[in-house]
Amino acid sequence: MTAISSINPATGKVIGEVEMHTDEQTDQMLKKSAETFREWKRTDVSERNELLRKFAELLRKNKQQYGELITAEMGKVMKQAVPEVVKCATMFDYFADNAEKILEPEPAEENACDSMIHYEPMGTVLAIKPWNFPFWQVLSAAAHVLAGGNVMLLKHSSYVPMCALEIENIFIEAGFPEGVFQTLLIDGKTASSLIPRDEVKAVSFTGGYDAGQKVAELAAHNMKKFVLELGGSDPFIILDDADVKMAAKVGVPSRFINTGQTCIAAKRFIVMEDVAEEFTERFVEGTENLKVGDPMDPDTDIGPMVREEQMKILENQVNDAISKGAKVLIPGGKMESEGYMFSPTVLGDVSMDMRVMREETFGPVAPIITVKDEDKAIEFANDSEFGLGASVWSQDRDRAMRIASELETGMVGINSFCTPQACLPFGGVKKSGMGRELSKHGFYEFMNIKSIKMM
């Protein structure tokens, strides 16, 4: 067997090892999943909902323990790790409260016939998930998948194997039947090889575009349903009538939450000329006040990046911008430490040909670009291969709504930044992916929508 090492990003040291599953073990888990589905789909929705509530209770009861595991394994600061766990609990409560209503057969008028639309589970959903929100990324897919009567096989990131195993343990402790949720300790190549298997009926993938494209090709070739969330380069637009003080106050955590390693974070600050100077000054001041250091310290705002290779990508993006004329407002960058510390960097005078404006910057780097009017702001915001989220700042509600309608994204926050909520569909357009998680729309992604007509 080959082991997966769990590394603490704050120290760069191994804190645990787990054995990878053999091909034989993986095969048994797939078969177990298919067997369990036959019983789980017949379980009354009220019983499934009760298990979701028990799961939520365990998350809240042990939030500190799970938060510390997240911090130790991927470096998220404690002040954000514990709330991640609590948010997962709130989401499970939402689907426990709403699953029965979402699954109600829907009557349809069709001539004089008695016609109904039913929602039925598909089977085993293979979830391939990233490291940056070790609990949320998994559970935001699992909650409605399991509530709908499907079962799940998880292939989590190799960066967070202990989180992956702990999530499975919580399902078992909550009383879910064995086989409803299983963690596969396998590599990416093996995960891809499972998509054609008869036991797998659908795939939920969150990660980079290249990997997502391969998953989509393989799933489509085998006629499997898939949902993809592939990151973003979200614009944060400050118009000339914005509350600049509030925009800057919110803009700082919007960019630097989770040390900037967030798909839905603000990544491109697009500011109109009349307020550019004030916004930049306030944003720089707010960034300079962030505490960088030990993620276990409850006062720390910025912890380590997850790995050395992620830091190198970010450094190359920053160097590209500087070489093309960007002004360094806060130098930041790689810090001298035993872990993977990268201090926040803020760049001004950026242009659209720079990598920080064309690519996803997955770390604590903030580029600010100035535009003369709202038309140019919209143009720059849409000039991206990505389309996950966006923020619009204006004190004119009608103006903000009009601009929001012109943005090519899956989500828009007006005078706020985008955050996933259980009641709202989460996902993007263009190279940010397809399909949705959360809300009733995410719920239906992995349900067979069956029409029944009775004469």
DOKEGU-835495 format. One record per residue: x, y, z of N, C-alpha, C in turn; residue in one letter. Coordinates in steps of 0.1 Angstrom, whole numbers, padded with zeros to 4 digits, always signed. Example, Ala and Ser with C-alpha at 12.3 -4.5 7.8 and 13.67 -1.06 7.14 Angstrom:
% residues 2
+0132-0057+0078+0123-0045+0078+0132-0033+0078A;+0128-0022+0071+0137-0011+0071+0129+0000+0079S;
***
This chain:
% residues 455
+0008-0012+0000+0000+0000+0000+0009+0012+0000M;+0003+0023-0006+0010+0036-0006+0003+0045+0004T;+0010+0053+0011+0004+0062+0021+0003+0076+0016A;-0007+0083+0021-0009+0097+0018-0005+0105+0030I;+0004+0114+0028+0009+0122+0040+0001+0135+0041S;-0003+0137+0054-0009+0150+0057+0001+0160+0063S;+0002+0171+0056+0013+0181+0060+0006+0194+0065I;+0011+0198+0076+0007+0211+0082+0013+0223+0074N;+0005+0231+0067+0011+0242+0059+0018+0252+0067P;+0015+0253+0080+0021+0263+0089+0035+0260+0093A;+0038+0247+0092+0052+0242+0096+0059+0234+0085T;+0051+0230+0075+0057+0222+0064+0060+0207+0069G;+0055+0203+0080+0059+0190+0086+0047+0181+0085K;+0050+0168+0083+0040+0157+0083+0034+0156+0096V;+0020+0156+0097+0013+0154+0109+0005+0141+0110I;+0005+0134+0099-0002+0121+0098+0000+0114+0085G;-0003+0101+0085-0003+0094+0072-0015+0084+0072E;-0021+0083+0060-0032+0073+0059-0029+0064+0047V;-0032+0052+0048-0030+0042+0037-0040+0044+0026E;-0036+0044+0014-0045+0045+0003-0052+0031+0001M;-0064+0032-0004-0072+0020-0007-0066+0012-0019H;-0066-0001-0018-0062-0009-0029-0073-0009-0039T;-0070-0015-0051-0080-0016-0061-0092-0025-0056D;-0088-0035-0049-0098-0045-0044-0107-0038-0034E;-0102-0030-0025-0110-0022-0015-0119-0012-0022Q;-0113-0005-0032-0121+0004-0039-0133-0002-0046T;-0130-0014-0052-0141-0022-0059-0152-0026-0049D;-0148-0030-0037-0158-0034-0027-0166-0022-0023Q;-0160-0010-0022-0167+0002-0018-0177+0006-0028M;-0174+0005-0041-0184+0008-0051-0196-0001-0051L;-0193-0014-0049-0204-0024-0048-0213-0021-0036K;-0206-0018-0025-0214-0015-0013-0222-0003-0015K;-0217+0007-0022-0225+0019-0025-0238+0016-0033S;-0236+0008-0043-0248+0004-0051-0258-0004-0043A;-0253-0013-0035-0262-0021-0027-0270-0012-0017E;-0263-0003-0010-0269+0006+0000-0279+0015-0007T;-0277+0019-0019-0286+0028-0026-0300+0022-0027F;-0300+0009-0030-0313+0002-0032-0322+0003-0019R;-0316+0004-0007-0324+0005+0005-0326+0020+0009E;-0315+0028+0007-0315+0042+0011-0326+0050+0003W;-0328+0047-0010-0337+0054-0018-0352+0051-0013K;-0354+0040-0006-0367+0037-0001-0370+0042+0013R;-0359+0047+0019-0361+0052+0033-0369+0065+0032T;-0379+0066+0041-0388+0077+0040-0380+0090+0042D;-0384+0100+0035-0377+0113+0035-0376+0119+0049V;-0386+0116+0057-0386+0121+0071-0375+0115+0079S;-0372+0102+0077-0361+0095+0084-0347+0101+0079E;-0346+0103+0066-0334+0109+0061-0332+0122+0067R;-0342+0130+0068-0341+0144+0073-0336+0144+0088N;-0341+0134+0095-0337+0133+0109-0322+0130+0110E;-0317+0122+0101-0303+0119+0101-0295+0131+0098L;-0300+0139+0088-0293+0152+0085-0292+0161+0097L;-0303+0161+0105-0303+0170+0117-0293+0165+0127R;-0292+0152+0129-0282+0146+0138-0268+0149+0134K;-0266+0149+0121-0253+0153+0115-0250+0167+0119F;-0259+0176+0117-0257+0190+0120-0254+0192+0135A;-0261+0184+0144-0259+0185+0158-0244+0182+0161E;-0239+0171+0155-0226+0167+0158-0216+0177+0153L;-0218+0184+0142-0210+0194+0137-0209+0206+0147L;-0220+0210+0152-0220+0221+0162-0214+0216+0175R;-0217+0204+0180-0211+0199+0192-0196+0199+0192K;-0190+0195+0181-0176+0193+0179-0169+0203+0170N;-0175+0215+0169-0170+0225+0160-0156+0229+0162K;-0152+0230+0175-0138+0233+0178-0128+0222+0174Q;-0132+0210+0176-0123+0199+0172-0122+0198+0157Q;-0133+0199+0150-0132+0199+0135-0125+0211+0130Y;-0127+0223+0136-0120+0235+0131-0105+0233+0133G;-0101+0228+0144-0086+0226+0146-0080+0216+0136E;-0088+0206+0132-0083+0197+0122-0082+0204+0109L;-0091+0212+0105-0091+0220+0092-0078+0229+0093I;-0076+0236+0104-0065+0245+0105-0052+0237+0104T;-0051+0226+0111-0038+0218+0111-0035+0213+0097A;-0045+0209+0090-0043+0201+0078-0042+0210+0065E;-0049+0221+0065-0048+0230+0053-0045+0244+0056M;-0043+0248+0069-0038+0261+0072-0048+0272+0074G;-0061+0269+0072-0072+0280+0074-0071+0285+0088K;-0072+0298+0090-0071+0304+0103-0083+0300+0111V;-0081+0298+0125-0091+0293+0133-0104+0302+0133M;-0103+0315+0132-0114+0323+0132-0123+0321+0119K;-0118+0314+0109-0126+0310+0098-0129+0295+0097Q;-0121+0287+0103-0123+0272+0103-0135+0268+0111A;-0136+0273+0123-0148+0269+0131-0161+0274+0125V;-0162+0287+0120-0174+0291+0113-0177+0282+0100P;-0167+0277+0094-0169+0268+0082-0177+0256+0087E;-0174+0250+0098-0181+0239+0103-0195+0242+0107V;-0197+0254+0114-0210+0258+0118-0219+0261+0106V;-0213+0267+0095-0221+0269+0083-0226+0256+0077K;-0217+0246+0077-0222+0233+0072-0234+0228+0080C;-0233+0230+0093-0245+0225+0101-0257+0233+0097A;-0257+0246+0095-0268+0254+0091-0274+0249+0078T;-0264+0245+0069-0269+0240+0056-0276+0227+0057M;-0271+0218+0065-0278+0205+0067-0292+0207+0073F;-0293+0216+0082-0306+0219+0088-0316+0224+0077D;-0310+0233+0068-0319+0238+0057-0324+0227+0049Y;-0316+0217+0045-0321+0207+0036-0330+0197+0044F;-0327+0195+0057-0336+0187+0065-0350+0193+0066A;-0350+0207+0067-0363+0214+0068-0370+0215+0054D;-0363+0214+0043-0369+0217+0030-0370+0205+0021N;-0363+0194+0024-0362+0183+0014-0376+0177+0011A;-0385+0176+0021-0398+0170+0018-0406+0179+0008E;-0405+0192+0010-0412+0201+0001-0406+0201-0013K;-0393+0200-0014-0386+0200-0027-0389+0188-0034I;-0391+0177-0027-0394+0164-0034-0409+0161-0036L;-0417+0170-0032-0432+0167-0034-0434+0166-0049E;-0442+0156-0053-0446+0155-0067-0454+0168-0072P;-0451+0172-0084-0457+0185-0088-0467+0182-0099E;-0480+0186-0096-0490+0184-0106-0488+0192-0118P;-0492+0187-0130-0491+0194-0142-0504+0193-0150A;-0509+0204-0155-0522+0203-0163-0518+0200-0177E;-0524+0189-0182-0521+0184-0196-0534+0178-0201E;-0541+0186-0209-0555+0182-0214-0563+0179-0202N;-0570+0167-0202-0578+0163-0190-0572+0152-0182A;-0559+0150-0185-0552+0139-0178-0547+0143-0165C;-0545+0133-0156-0539+0135-0143-0524+0132-0145D;-0516+0143-0146-0502+0142-0148-0494+0148-0136S;-0483+0141-0133-0475+0145-0122-0460+0145-0126M;-0452+0153-0119-0438+0153-0121-0432+0148-0108I;-0424+0137-0109-0418+0131-0097-0403+0133-0097H;-0397+0134-0086-0383+0135-0084-0377+0123-0077Y;-0369+0116-0085-0364+0103-0080-0348+0103-0080E;-0342+0097-0070-0327+0097-0070-0321+0088-0081P;-0309+0092-0085-0302+0085-0096-0294+0073-0091M;-0288+0075-0079-0279+0064-0074-0266+0069-0068G;-0255+0064-0072-0242+0068-0066-0236+0080-0073T;-0234+0090-0065-0227+0102-0070-0212+0102-0066V;-0203+0103-0075-0189+0103-0072-0186+0118-0071L;-0181+0122-0059-0177+0136-0056-0162+0137-0056A;-0157+0146-0064-0142+0148-0064-0140+0163-0060I;-0134+0165-0048-0135+0178-0042-0121+0183-0038K;-0119+0196-0037-0106+0202-0034-0104+0205-0019P;-0093+0211-0016-0088+0212-0002-0092+0225+0004W;-0096+0235-0003-0096+0249+0003-0107+0251+0013N;-0118+0244+0012-0128+0244+0023-0131+0229+0025F;-0122+0223+0034-0122+0208+0035-0136+0202+0039P;-0144+0209+0047-0157+0204+0051-0168+0209+0041F;-0168+0222+0039-0178+0228+0031-0179+0223+0017W;-0168+0221+0010-0168+0217-0004-0174+0203-0005Q;-0172+0195+0005-0178+0181+0004-0193+0182+0008V;-0196+0188+0019-0209+0188+0025-0219+0196+0017L;-0215+0206+0010-0224+0214+0002-0229+0206-0010S;-0222+0196-0013-0226+0187-0024-0234+0175-0017A;-0229+0170-0006-0235+0158+0000-0249+0160+0006A;-0252+0172+0012-0264+0175+0019-0276+0171+0010A;-0277+0178-0002-0289+0175-0010-0288+0162-0017H;-0276+0157-0020-0275+0144-0027-0281+0133-0018V;-0277+0133-0005-0282+0123+0005-0297+0126+0008L;-0301+0138+0010-0315+0141+0013-0324+0136+0002A;-0319+0136-0010-0327+0132-0021-0328+0117-0023G;-0320+0109-0015-0321+0095-0016-0309+0089-0024G;-0300+0097-0029-0288+0092-0035-0278+0089-0024N;-0267+0082-0029-0255+0079-0020-0243+0086-0026V;-0232+0087-0018-0220+0094-0023-0208+0087-0020M;-0199+0087-0030-0185+0083-0028-0176+0095-0030L;-0168+0098-0020-0159+0110-0019-0145+0106-0023L;-0140+0114-0033-0125+0114-0035-0121+0128-0032K;-0116+0130-0020-0111+0143-0015-0097+0146-0020H;-0093+0158-0018-0079+0162-0022-0069+0154-0013S;-0058+0150-0019-0048+0143-0011-0041+0153-0001S;-0044+0166-0001-0039+0175+0009-0046+0173+0022Y;-0058+0168+0022-0066+0168+0034-0072+0154+0037V;-0064+0144+0037-0069+0130+0039-0076+0128+0053P;-0071+0135+0063-0076+0133+0077-0090+0139+0078M;-0092+0151+0071-0105+0157+0071-0115+0148+0063C;-0110+0142+0052-0119+0133+0045-0124+0121+0053A;-0115+0115+0061-0119+0104+0069-0128+0108+0081L;-0125+0120+0086-0133+0125+0097-0147+0128+0093E;-0149+0133+0081-0163+0135+0076-0171+0122+0075I;-0164+0111+0070-0171+0098+0070-0174+0094+0084E;-0165+0096+0093-0168+0092+0107-0180+0099+0113N;-0182+0111+0109-0193+0119+0114-0206+0113+0109I;-0206+0110+0096-0218+0103+0090-0222+0090+0098F;-0212+0083+0101-0214+0070+0108-0219+0073+0122I;-0213+0082+0129-0217+0086+0142-0231+0091+0143E;-0235+0098+0132-0249+0104+0131-0259+0093+0129A;-0255+0081+0125-0264+0070+0123-0268+0067+0109G;-0261+0073+0099-0264+0070+0085-0260+0055+0082F;-0268+0048+0074-0264+0035+0071-0251+0033+0065P;-0244+0023+0068-0231+0021+0062-0232+0020+0047E;-0224+0027+0040-0224+0027+0025-0231+0039+0019G;-0238+0047+0027-0245+0059+0022-0234+0070+0018V;-0224+0071+0027-0213+0080+0024-0200+0073+0027F;-0191+0072+0017-0178+0066+0019-0167+0074+0013Q;-0156+0074+0020-0144+0082+0016-0134+0072+0009T;-0131+0075-0004-0121+0068-0011-0108+0074-0010L;-0098+0067-0005-0084+0072-0004-0077+0067-0017L;-0078+0074-0027-0073+0070-0040-0067+0083-0047I;-0059+0081-0058-0054+0092-0065-0063+0096-0076D;-0060+0107-0083-0069+0113-0093-0071+0104-0105G;-0060+0097-0109-0061+0087-0120-0071+0076-0117K;-0071+0071-0105-0080+0060-0101-0094+0066-0101T;-0096+0078-0096-0109+0084-0095-0115+0085-0109A;-0107+0090-0118-0112+0091-0132-0116+0077-0138S;-0109+0067-0134-0112+0053-0139-0125+0048-0134S;-0131+0054-0123-0143+0050-0117-0155+0056-0124L;-0154+0067-0132-0165+0073-0138-0172+0064-0148I;-0166+0056-0156-0173+0047-0165-0180+0035-0158P;-0177+0032-0145-0182+0021-0138-0197+0022-0137R;-0204+0011-0138-0219+0010-0138-0224+0015-0125D;-0217+0013-0114-0222+0018-0101-0223+0033-0100E;-0214+0040-0107-0214+0055-0106-0224+0060-0116V;-0234+0068-0111-0244+0074-0120-0242+0089-0123K;-0234+0096-0115-0232+0110-0117-0219+0114-0110A;-0214+0126-0114-0202+0131-0109-0203+0146-0105V;-0199+0149-0093-0198+0163-0088-0184+0166-0086S;-0179+0176-0094-0165+0180-0094-0163+0194-0091F;-0153+0197-0082-0149+0211-0079-0134+0211-0080T;-0128+0221-0088-0114+0221-0090-0110+0230-0102G;-0099+0227-0108-0094+0235-0119-0100+0232-0132G;-0099+0241-0142-0106+0239-0154-0101+0227-0162Y;-0088+0225-0163-0082+0214-0171-0087+0201-0166D;-0087+0199-0152-0091+0186-0147-0106+0185-0149A;-0113+0196-0147-0128+0196-0149-0132+0192-0163G;-0125+0197-0173-0127+0194-0187-0126+0179-0189Q;-0115+0173-0183-0113+0158-0185-0124+0150-0178K;-0129+0155-0167-0140+0148-0160-0153+0149-0169V;-0155+0161-0174-0167+0163-0183-0166+0154-0195A;-0155+0153-0201-0153+0145-0213-0156+0130-0210E;-0150+0126-0199-0152+0112-0195-0166+0108-0191L;-0172+0118-0184-0186+0116-0180-0196+0116-0192A;-0194+0125-0201-0202+0126-0213-0200+0114-0222A;-0188+0109-0223-0186+0098-0231-0193+0085-0226H;-0195+0085-0213-0202+0074-0207-0216+0077-0203N;-0222+0088-0208-0235+0093-0206-0239+0094-0191M;-0230+0100-0184-0232+0103-0169-0234+0118-0167K;-0244+0120-0158-0246+0134-0154-0235+0140-0146K;-0231+0153-0148-0220+0159-0141-0224+0173-0138F;-0218+0178-0126-0219+0192-0122-0204+0196-0120V;-0200+0208-0125-0187+0213-0124-0186+0227-0118L;-0178+0229-0109-0174+0242-0104-0159+0244-0105E;-0155+0253-0114-0141+0253-0118-0134+0266-0115L;-0138+0273-0105-0131+0285-0100-0136+0298-0107G;-0130+0309-0103-0134+0322-0109-0123+0333-0108G;-0126+0344-0114-0118+0356-0113-0127+0367-0111S;-0134+0367-0100-0145+0376-0097-0142+0391-0097D;-0149+0399-0104-0147+0413-0104-0155+0419-0092P;-0149+0429-0086-0154+0437-0075-0155+0451-0080F;-0167+0456-0084-0168+0468-0091-0173+0479-0081I;-0165+0490-0081-0169+0502-0072-0172+0513-0081I;-0185+0517-0081-0190+0528-0090-0188+0541-0083L;-0189+0552-0090-0186+0566-0085-0196+0570-0074D;-0207+0563-0072-0217+0567-0062-0217+0557-0050D;-0207+0549-0050-0206+0539-0039-0203+0544-0026A;-0207+0537-0015-0202+0540-0002-0188+0534-0001D;-0178+0543-0004-0164+0538-0006-0158+0532+0007V;-0162+0538+0018-0157+0533+0031-0161+0519+0033K;-0174+0516+0031-0179+0503+0033-0174+0493+0022M;-0172+0498+0010-0167+0489-0001-0153+0485+0002A;-0145+0494+0007-0131+0490+0011-0131+0481+0023A;-0140+0484+0033-0141+0475+0045-0144+0461+0042K;-0154+0459+0033-0158+0446+0029-0149+0440+0019V;-0143+0448+0010-0134+0443+0000-0122+0436+0005G;-0116+0440+0017-0105+0434+0023-0107+0419+0026V;-0117+0416+0034-0120+0402+0037-0125+0394+0025P;-0132+0402+0015-0136+0395+0003-0125+0390-0005S;-0113+0397-0005-0102+0392-0012-0093+0382-0004R;-0092+0385+0009-0082+0378+0016-0087+0367+0026F;-0100+0364+0025-0106+0353+0033-0099+0340+0029I;-0096+0331+0038-0090+0319+0035-0076+0321+0028N;-0069+0331+0032-0056+0335+0026-0058+0337+0011T;-0069+0341+0007-0071+0343-0008-0074+0331-0016G;-0074+0319-0009-0076+0307-0016-0090+0303-0017Q;-0098+0311-0024-0112+0309-0025-0117+0312-0039T;-0125+0302-0044-0130+0304-0058-0139+0316-0059C;-0147+0319-0049-0157+0329-0050-0152+0343-0045I;-0139+0344-0041-0134+0356-0036-0133+0367-0046A;-0133+0380-0042-0131+0391-0051-0116+0390-0056A;-0114+0390-0069-0100+0388-0074-0096+0400-0083K;-0105+0408-0088-0102+0419-0096-0110+0431-0092R;-0103+0441-0087-0110+0453-0082-0110+0464-0093F;-0122+0467-0098-0125+0476-0109-0131+0488-0103I;-0124+0500-0103-0128+0512-0096-0130+0524-0106V;-0141+0531-0104-0142+0543-0113-0133+0554-0108M;-0129+0562-0117-0118+0572-0115-0121+0581-0103E;-0134+0586-0102-0138+0596-0092-0135+0591-0077D;-0136+0578-0075-0134+0573-0062-0122+0563-0061V;-0114+0563-0071-0103+0553-0071-0093+0556-0060A;-0089+0569-0059-0079+0572-0049-0083+0569-0035E;-0096+0573-0032-0101+0570-0018-0102+0555-0015E;-0108+0548-0025-0109+0534-0023-0095+0527-0021F;-0086+0531-0030-0073+0524-0029-0066+0527-0015T;-0067+0539-0011-0061+0543+0002-0067+0535+0014E;-0080+0534+0013-0087+0527+0024-0085+0512+0023R;-0084+0507+0011-0082+0492+0009-0068+0489+0014F;-0058+0497+0010-0044+0494+0014-0043+0495+0030V;-0049+0505+0036-0049+0506+0050-0055+0494+0057E;-0066+0489+0052-0073+0477+0057-0064+0465+0056G;-0058+0464+0044-0049+0452+0042-0037+0452+0051T;-0031+0464+0053-0020+0465+0062-0023+0462+0077E;-0036+0463+0080-0040+0460+0094-0042+0445+0097N;-0042+0437+0086-0044+0422+0088-0032+0416+0095L;-0035+0407+0104-0025+0400+0112-0021+0387+0104K;-0009+0386+0101-0004+0374+0094+0004+0366+0104V;+0002+0352+0104+0010+0344+0113+0003+0331+0116G;+0005+0326+0128+0001+0313+0132-0014+0311+0130D;-0019+0302+0122-0033+0300+0120-0041+0296+0132P;-0034+0290+0142-0041+0285+0154-0044+0297+0164M;-0037+0308+0162-0039+0320+0170-0053+0326+0166D;-0062+0327+0176-0076+0332+0172-0076+0346+0167P;-0065+0354+0168-0065+0367+0163-0059+0368+0149D;-0054+0357+0143-0047+0357+0130-0057+0358+0119T;-0055+0367+0109-0063+0369+0098-0058+0361+0085D;-0045+0361+0084-0039+0355+0072-0029+0343+0077I;-0032+0331+0073-0024+0320+0076-0015+0316+0064G;-0010+0304+0064-0002+0299+0053-0010+0296+0040P;-0003+0295+0029-0009+0289+0017-0007+0274+0019M;-0014+0267+0011-0015+0252+0013-0002+0245+0010V;+0005+0249-0001+0017+0242-0005+0027+0252-0012R;+0039+0248-0013+0050+0256-0019+0046+0259-0034E;+0041+0249-0041+0039+0250-0055+0028+0261-0058E;+0018+0262-0048+0008+0273-0050+0014+0287-0048Q;+0024+0288-0039+0031+0301-0037+0039+0305-0050M;+0045+0295-0056+0053+0298-0068+0044+0303-0080K;+0032+0297-0081+0023+0302-0092+0020+0316-0089I;+0017+0319-0077+0013+0333-0073+0024+0343-0075L;+0036+0339-0071+0048+0347-0073+0050+0351-0088E;+0048+0341-0097+0050+0343-0111+0039+0352-0116N;+0027+0352-0111+0016+0361-0115+0020+0375-0111Q;+0025+0377-0099+0028+0390-0094+0040+0396-0102V;+0050+0388-0105+0062+0392-0112+0058+0396-0126N;+0049+0389-0132+0044+0393-0146+0038+0407-0145D;+0030+0409-0135+0023+0423-0134+0033+0434-0132A;+0043+0431-0124+0053+0442-0121+0061+0444-0134I;+0065+0434-0141+0072+0435-0153+0065+0443-0164S;+0052+0443-0163+0043+0451-0173+0039+0464-0168K;+0044+0469-0156+0042+0482-0152+0033+0484-0140G;+0028+0473-0134+0020+0474-0122+0028+0481-0111A;+0021+0489-0103+0026+0496-0092+0024+0488-0079K;+0035+0486-0072+0034+0478-0059+0030+0487-0048V;+0017+0485-0043+0012+0493-0032+0015+0487-0019L;+0015+0474-0018+0020+0466-0007+0028+0454-0012I;+0041+0454-0009+0049+0444-0016+0046+0429-0012P;+0043+0427+0001+0039+0413+0005+0049+0403+0000G;+0043+0391-0004+0051+0380-0010+0055+0370+0000G;+0064+0361-0005+0068+0349+0003+0076+0354+0015K;+0073+0348+0027+0079+0352+0039+0089+0341+0044M;+0099+0345+0052+0108+0336+0057+0102+0329+0069E;+0099+0316+0067+0092+0308+0077+0094+0294+0074S;+0091+0285+0084+0092+0271+0081+0080+0266+0073E;+0069+0273+0073+0058+0269+0065+0056+0277+0052G;+0044+0278+0047+0042+0283+0034+0035+0297+0035Y;+0042+0306+0042+0036+0319+0044+0038+0329+0033M;+0027+0336+0029+0027+0346+0018+0020+0358+0023F;+0026+0369+0025+0020+0381+0030+0012+0388+0019S;+0001+0394+0022-0008+0400+0012+0000+0410+0004P;-0003+0410-0009+0003+0419-0019-0009+0427-0026T;-0007+0440-0027-0017+0448-0034-0010+0455-0046V;-0016+0455-0058-0010+0460-0070-0020+0471-0075L;-0014+0483-0079-0022+0493-0086-0017+0495-0100G;-0024+0503-0107-0020+0506-0121-0019+0493-0130D;-0028+0484-0127-0028+0471-0135-0035+0473-0148V;-0032+0464-0157-0039+0465-0170-0044+0451-0174S;-0053+0451-0184-0060+0438-0187-0051+0428-0193M;-0038+0431-0197-0030+0421-0203-0021+0414-0193D;-0023+0417-0180-0015+0411-0170-0022+0398-0165M;-0014+0388-0161-0019+0375-0157-0028+0377-0145R;-0026+0386-0136-0034+0388-0124-0048+0392-0128V;-0050+0397-0140-0063+0401-0145-0069+0390-0155M;-0061+0381-0160-0066+0371-0169-0068+0358-0163R;-0060+0355-0152-0061+0342-0146-0067+0342-0132E;-0070+0331-0127-0074+0331-0113-0062+0332-0104E;-0062+0342-0095-0051+0343-0085-0056+0337-0072T;-0050+0325-0069-0055+0317-0058-0046+0319-0046F;-0046+0331-0040-0038+0335-0029-0039+0349-0026G;-0032+0355-0016-0034+0368-0011-0028+0379-0020P;-0033+0381-0032-0029+0391-0041-0041+0399-0046V;-0041+0412-0046-0052+0420-0050-0048+0431-0060A;-0052+0429-0073-0050+0439-0083-0061+0450-0084P;-0058+0462-0085-0067+0473-0086-0066+0480-0100I;-0077+0481-0107-0076+0488-0120-0087+0499-0120I;-0083+0510-0126-0092+0522-0127-0098+0523-0140T;-0111+0527-0140-0119+0529-0153-0126+0542-0153V;-0129+0547-0164-0135+0561-0165-0150+0561-0163K;-0157+0550-0167-0171+0550-0166-0177+0536-0163D;-0190+0535-0161-0195+0522-0158-0195+0512-0170E;-0196+0518-0182-0195+0509-0194-0182+0502-0195D;-0171+0509-0192-0158+0503-0192-0157+0493-0180K;-0163+0496-0169-0163+0486-0158-0170+0473-0161A;-0181+0474-0168-0188+0462-0173-0180+0455-0183I;-0174+0462-0192-0165+0456-0203-0154+0448-0196E;-0147+0454-0187-0135+0447-0181-0140+0436-0172F;-0151+0437-0165-0156+0427-0157-0160+0414-0165A;-0165+0416-0177-0169+0405-0185-0158+0400-0194N;-0147+0407-0195-0135+0403-0203-0127+0393-0195D;-0133+0381-0194-0127+0370-0186-0132+0357-0191S;-0124+0347-0190-0129+0333-0193-0138+0328-0183E;-0137+0334-0171-0145+0329-0159-0158+0337-0158F;-0167+0331-0150-0180+0337-0147-0187+0331-0135G;-0179+0332-0124-0185+0326-0112-0193+0336-0104L;-0187+0346-0098-0194+0356-0091-0189+0370-0094G;-0196+0380-0088-0192+0394-0090-0198+0402-0079A;-0193+0414-0076-0198+0424-0066-0200+0437-0073S;-0211+0444-0070-0213+0457-0076-0216+0467-0064V;-0209+0478-0063-0211+0487-0052-0216+0501-0057W;-0228+0504-0053-0235+0516-0057-0246+0519-0047S;-0249+0532-0044-0260+0535-0035-0273+0537-0043Q;-0272+0535-0056-0284+0536-0065-0288+0522-0068D;-0299+0517-0061-0303+0503-0063-0306+0499-0077R;-0313+0508-0084-0317+0505-0098-0305+0504-0107D;-0295+0513-0105-0283+0513-0113-0275+0500-0110R;-0274+0496-0097-0267+0484-0094-0274+0472-0100A;-0287+0471-0100-0294+0460-0105-0293+0459-0121M;-0293+0471-0127-0291+0471-0141-0277+0466-0145R;-0267+0470-0138-0253+0465-0141-0252+0450-0137I;-0258+0446-0126-0258+0432-0123-0264+0423-0134A;-0274+0428-0141-0280+0420-0151-0271+0419-0164S;-0261+0428-0165-0252+0427-0176-0240+0419-0174E;-0238+0415-0161-0225+0407-0158-0227+0393-0161L;-0217+0387-0168-0218+0373-0172-0212+0364-0161E;-0220+0362-0151-0217+0354-0139-0229+0346-0134T;-0226+0336-0126-0236+0329-0120-0242+0335-0107G;-0235+0345-0101-0239+0351-0089-0234+0366-0089M;-0242+0374-0083-0238+0388-0081-0242+0393-0067V;-0233+0399-0060-0236+0405-0047-0237+0420-0049G;-0248+0427-0045-0249+0441-0045-0246+0447-0032I;-0235+0455-0031-0231+0461-0018-0227+0450-0008N;-0222+0439-0013-0218+0427-0005-0209+0419-0014S;-0202+0409-0008-0195+0400-0017-0202+0386-0016F;-0200+0379-0027-0207+0366-0028-0202+0356-0018C;-0211+0349-0012-0209+0338-0003-0219+0327-0006T;-0216+0315-0006-0226+0304-0008-0236+0304+0003P;-0248+0302-0001-0259+0301+0009-0268+0289+0005Q;-0273+0282+0015-0280+0269+0012-0292+0272+0003A;-0299+0284+0005-0311+0287-0002-0309+0292-0016C;-0297+0295-0020-0294+0300-0033-0285+0291-0041L;-0288+0290-0054-0280+0281-0063-0266+0287-0064P;-0256+0278-0064-0242+0281-0064-0236+0275-0077F;-0229+0283-0085-0223+0279-0097-0220+0290-0107G;-0214+0287-0118-0210+0297-0127-0213+0294-0141G;-0208+0303-0150-0209+0302-0165-0195+0303-0171V;-0195+0301-0184-0182+0301-0191-0173+0291-0185K;-0160+0294-0183-0151+0284-0178-0151+0282-0163K;-0161+0288-0156-0163+0286-0142-0172+0273-0140S;-0177+0267-0150-0183+0254-0149-0198+0254-0154G;-0205+0244-0150-0219+0242-0154-0226+0234-0143M;-0239+0237-0142-0247+0230-0132-0246+0238-0119G;-0254+0234-0109-0255+0242-0097-0255+0232-0085R;-0249+0238-0074-0251+0231-0061-0260+0240-0052E;-0265+0234-0041-0274+0241-0032-0287+0245-0037L;-0296+0249-0029-0310+0253-0032-0317+0241-0039S;-0330+0244-0042-0337+0233-0049-0331+0230-0063K;-0324+0240-0069-0319+0238-0082-0307+0228-0081H;-0298+0230-0071-0288+0220-0069-0293+0206-0066G;-0304+0206-0058-0310+0194-0054-0315+0186-0066F;-0321+0192-0076-0326+0185-0087-0315+0181-0097Y;-0303+0186-0096-0292+0182-0105-0290+0167-0106E;-0292+0160-0094-0289+0146-0093-0302+0138-0090F;-0313+0143-0095-0326+0136-0094-0331+0133-0108M;-0337+0122-0110-0344+0119-0122-0358+0126-0122N;-0359+0135-0131-0372+0143-0131-0382+0135-0140I;-0390+0127-0134-0399+0118-0141-0413+0123-0143K;-0418+0123-0155-0432+0126-0158-0441+0114-0158S;-0452+0115-0150-0461+0104-0150-0475+0108-0154I;-0480+0102-0164-0493+0106-0170-0503+0095-0168K;-0514+0098-0162-0524+0087-0160-0537+0091-0167M;-0542+0082-0175-0555+0085-0183-0567+0081-0175M;
***
